[in-house]
């Protein structure tokens, strides 16, 4: 199985050696957790083209982490240095798409929670408190790997909706065909059928016959039954009152 490795570019300002070390360690943790974290400290050496590196990193990455310190925010808003250049690239290529979520604002500030002006409406993640680092790092990993802690469950059935208001939608065309034949047989006095009878009625394999019968049973249209033929007991199925009501609603029978 092929695993997709998300590529993430980390944009930050060189505020201090301590801050550069913090960003480096963040990138190392991300790479150890299955993320191709792109960082200038890993990729650039003396003589390399900084502008080309920034442009390629922004264009080729799946997500962009903006480490928003006070210095970073000021440089981004004023268009200064490498931060200003990266901000210009990002705004010109991506932020004109109102529904993009490529940029992840990461707050790392003391007492403030500001982001560059063009990111004001975007949700951010806060790494300002060291005692919450592991919690926020887990949240960041889940966001990048698209593995939310809580997944949206499917919408269930309306518990107040009766059969008369809406026929059961899980009945496929083939099952409806079987049910209709069954109703016609019931009106002629033959409402009891075995698996073999169903297979003969539909002209299909036994496996499909059993699938259709089991689903009809699960939907409450038939129930298991047993009859005595005079020599032995036979197990099969017969219609329920729910089916009879359904047949009337579908105009399969008349008075």
Secondary structure, 3 states (H helix, E strand, C coil): CCCCCCEEEEECCCCCHHHHHHHHHHHHHHHHCCCEEECHHHHCCCCCCHHHHHHHHHHHCCEEEEEECHHHHHHHHHCCHHHHHHHHHHHHHCCCCCCCCCEEEEECCCCCCCCCHHHCCCCEEECCCHHHHHHHHHHHHHHHHCCCCCCCCCCCCCCCCCCCCCCCCCCCHHHHHHHHHHHHHHHCCCCCECHHHHHHHHCCCHHHHHHHHHHHHHCCCEEEEEEECCCCEEEEEEECHHHHHHHHHCCCCCC
